[in-house]
Amino acid sequence: MTYCLGIKTHFGLVMAADSLTNAGVDYVSKVQKLFDFSRPGERVILISNAGNLSMTQNVLTLVRRDIKNQAENDIYDLPTMFEVAQYLGKRVRDVADQNRNWMQQDKIDFSCSFLLGGQIKGEAPELYMIYSQGNFLRATKETPYLQIGEIKYGKPILDRTISYETQLDDAAKCALLSLDSTMKSNISVGPPINMVMYETDSLEIVHQVKFFDADPYLNKIRQSWEQSVKQAFQQLPSPDWQRVDTREQEDNWLSPSNIIPD
Amino acid sequence: MTYCLGIKTHFGLVMAADSLTNAGVDYVSKVQKLFDFSRPGERVILISNAGNLSMTQNVLTLVRRDIKNQAENDIYDLPTMFEVAQYLGKRVRDVADQNRNWMQQDKIDFSCSFLLGGQIKGEAPELYMIYSQGNFLRATKETPYLQIGEIKYGKPILDRTISYETQLDDAAKCALLSLDSTMKSNISVGPPINMVMYETDSLEIVHQVKFFDADPYLNKIRQSWEQSVKQAFQQLPSPDWQRVDTREQEDNWLSPSNIIPD
């Protein structure tokens, strides 16, 4: 399984990804899922991937081959992030075309997805999510983050804390906690964790970090977080319990008696 | 969709459930999913349900009919919670037997699940989860909570805070936050929220509460929680960013250059 997320705020981008991949529970490996295709000073392009590894690796290989061959319209030629997203979607479709029928006839899940974040000089930073079908959507001010893979466990912390006005440092901490929540609940998501923080208009990546298993910083923020969460509980008011006598079944909303069928 | 959870600690039980049900996004209704079948002083039995509503309603109707008919081995006759769980599993199988083939041929999801919490005089409190197939498992000291329905959004808060030694009041607040996280991320889970807190050996339900939409208490704990979460962020140390010059692509772990294929 995989969990990758991207956050786009007024101040820039944060992208983070785990590194586990598995085919069944008895074949688990580590594989990098966040890649930097930047050309400092001119464009920053970050790509992360989730889903079928044979599909995502093929897509990224085609992207790299286009770069190597200086193909027309490789990701360094395209003038906008929108067109880079279109290009990536096209490459996803190319790989799907080659494999889909073979995989479908054996009911193998060929789905894959990508996050594409970055900035091209002259444009604002952008964050896109590209689907298995090659279509894509864009992070907005209202929903400034996008996730791929095992997305549910790590979503509540994002919903409660991230807005377009969030400082980048806070967004990065939130991304780590979102990954940490996911790793705690799903053992098929795990370290190393790769994370990049990009400041709007800097046009180069200077903040990146890789956390290995049992990283002291990860342990520290997990402990600090769990302590804060427990303290926060103490501050919450208790609910106003209704002290209903369950012996008076008729007045008790929980009672099943009034819907016993004839 | 549905989200129900049960927590069993040293001090008793907490059970909570939302009340939305839907067939597609264009047919959403409210339906109670947590029921109290207690006989105060003798046994406390709480049941919540998730999954196909026609299945869960049928199961509970059979349970109530057995009570009404004073059938042999209704839930008031059975001597242990283990046997109540077996009985409920048997009723799930009865309803599945009647409907499974008809539903399967049209690919309708007939799955359903139940949480069963309570205490019978002379026994310790128990918490069980009953599957669509009628088999069941039991909450333990190591994993003192069980969930059914849309379980992922609300799991991290449980994993970070609940242990077998958690006070009941804290477990109840945590259950509400777990529900609140789920409602925030999945609009097909929603109020009214029913919640019951049961103290070990009291053998009656005296703490129960029902929260309707826009309940002031729910708003208050949501606000208080989000404020605490934001404060907690401020206290987290920043990661130790590696200031890698991405222009030196060879030394950069993010670089895709070293795996560009020939």
Interface residues (C-beta under 8 A of the other chain):
Chain A: Q32 L34 F35 D36 F37 S38 P40 L60 T61 R64 R65 I67 K68 K152 Y153 G154 K155 P156 I157 D159 R160 T161 D169 D170 A172 K173 C174 L176 S181 T182 K184 S185 N194 M195 V196 M197 E204 I205 V206 H207 Q208 V209 K210 F211 Y217 K220 I221 S224 W225 E226 S228 V229 K230 Q231 A232 F233 Q235 L236 P237 S238 P239 D240 W241 Q242 R243 V244 D245 T246 R247 N252 W253 L254 S255 P256 I259 I260 P261
Chain B: Q32 L34 F35 D36 F37 S38 P40 L60 T61 R64 R65 I67 K68 K152 Y153 G154 K155 P156 I157 D159 R160 T161 D169 D170 A172 K173 C174 L176 S181 T182 K184 S185 N194 M195 V196 M197 E204 I205 V206 H207 Q208 V209 K210 F211 Y217 K220 I221 S224 W225 E226 S228 V229 K230 Q231 A232 F233 Q235 L236 P237 S238 P239 D240 W241 Q242 R243 V244 D245 T246 R247 N252 W253 L254 S255 P256 I259 I260 P261
